[in-house]
Amino acid sequence: MHLDAKLVGTPVAELDTPVLCLELDVFQRNVAHMIHVCRQQKISWRPHAKCHKSTWIGQQLVAAGAIGLTCAKLSEAEVFAAAGISDLLIANLIVGSQKLRRLAKLTEVARPIVCVDHVRHIELLEQAMAMAGRTVRILIEVEIGMKRVGAEPQRVPELARRIADSPHLEFAGLMAYEGHLLTIHDLATKETAIRRSIGIAVECRDRLQEEGIVCGILSCAGTGSFPITSRIDGITELQAGGAIFMDAFYRQHCQIDALEFALTVLATVVGRPAKDRAIMDAGRKTLNSEICLPWIAESSHDGTLRVLSLSAEHGTVHVGRNAELQIGDRLTLIPGYADLTVCLHNQIVAVRNGIVEGVLPLETRGHLT
Ligand SMILES: Cc1ncc(COP(=O)(O)O)c(C=O)c1O
């Protein structure tokens, strides 16, 4: 955390807007909840770092008990490794000679794990690691219904054998993401669907174990599914990352109740063009609205103030009949989807009890390779 002399000690009410803020006490309670869930189920937490992009947050999560981090990109893992975090799952397929060389280099300073879902990935990784004289840990991503990446379950044993036969690759287990099931409204139906989907990966693990192939890791789950997935026998770790921030999407569409909103965007009302309409200084360059519209914290219960739409630089707010809202008033927004909001910002201002404690630079922002 940077102790920015100009900002530390500033009351939140005096921050210029729009500004992305993290309420540290709430963040710590969310982290404690995730650690508690994992301890209860005797599994590990490897939170996805794609949502926070901050080495300080990564370090806090590991200090709190996470076994390491999940990353979306090799370039994110490089930054977290340089910040002293070693056990890094890159939950992605690594393709291209530059990336393979970088991965080999990364194994010199960290213990990365990468995913494969095709024999060609295995050939390319083995070749690159052999050339560099390194080894790397591998998970097979299993297709469990999301139809994104992932090997068809019947191909998993053959891929695992191939990895086991590659001298520079170490078969570490399986991963599967149930991201297509997060928004099922009826919770009993959601649980059945997630159990069925994750069950496919668990069966793959059982088949491998029967063949004598040790499957140390079965890594699954996002914030929108962890309350269910964490209770499924066989999984060894959770990837849920956005849980540290929480947002309107997880609450409204995924029905996640046990976490609190730690991340907010503060905005200022800059226009009152009509009785029922206010304009704020936060639009799409500050907030994401693609997955879910942001909520206005001041009226999240009664809906008298509601974000109607976002254009690039402005946000349009519906003002209910009894609401008082004047030019210069401030609004606290709960991001619709924190993941796609954080990546719009250079930093997060960390606050506690209404006072700025420091600034978190988002070091992996723009790290897309
Ligand atoms: C591979 C993978 N794991 C886990 C997640 C869940 O992330 P979060 O918990 O931040 O929603 C995602 C989200 O896109 C993902 O792609």
PDBQT file of the ligand as one rigid body, heavy atoms in Angstrom, charges set to zero:
ROOT
HETATM    1  C1  LIG A 401     -11.292 -20.004 -14.548  1.00  0.00    +0.000 C 
HETATM    2  C2  LIG A 401     -12.099 -19.160 -13.622  1.00  0.00    +0.000 A 
HETATM    3  N1  LIG A 401     -12.137 -19.497 -12.321  1.00  0.00    +0.000 NA
HETATM    4  C3  LIG A 401     -12.863 -18.771 -11.447  1.00  0.00    +0.000 A 
HETATM    5  C4  LIG A 401     -13.561 -17.664 -11.856  1.00  0.00    +0.000 A 
HETATM    6  C5  LIG A 401     -14.372 -16.920 -10.828  1.00  0.00    +0.000 C 
HETATM    7  O1  LIG A 401     -13.886 -15.681 -10.538  1.00  0.00    +0.000 OA
HETATM    8  P1  LIG A 401     -14.642 -14.786  -9.467  1.00  0.00    +0.000 P 
HETATM    9  O2  LIG A 401     -14.662 -15.525  -8.200  1.00  0.00    +0.000 OA
HETATM   10  O3  LIG A 401     -13.777 -13.568  -9.375  1.00  0.00    +0.000 OA
HETATM   11  O4  LIG A 401     -16.005 -14.509  -9.985  1.00  0.00    +0.000 OA
HETATM   12  C6  LIG A 401     -13.563 -17.296 -13.201  1.00  0.00    +0.000 A 
HETATM   13  C7  LIG A 401     -14.333 -16.117 -13.631  1.00  0.00    +0.000 C 
HETATM   14  O5  LIG A 401     -14.387 -15.696 -14.736  1.00  0.00    +0.000 OA
HETATM   15  C8  LIG A 401     -12.809 -18.066 -14.104  1.00  0.00    +0.000 A 
HETATM   16  O6  LIG A 401     -12.795 -17.761 -15.414  1.00  0.00    +0.000 OA
ENDROOT
TORSDOF 0
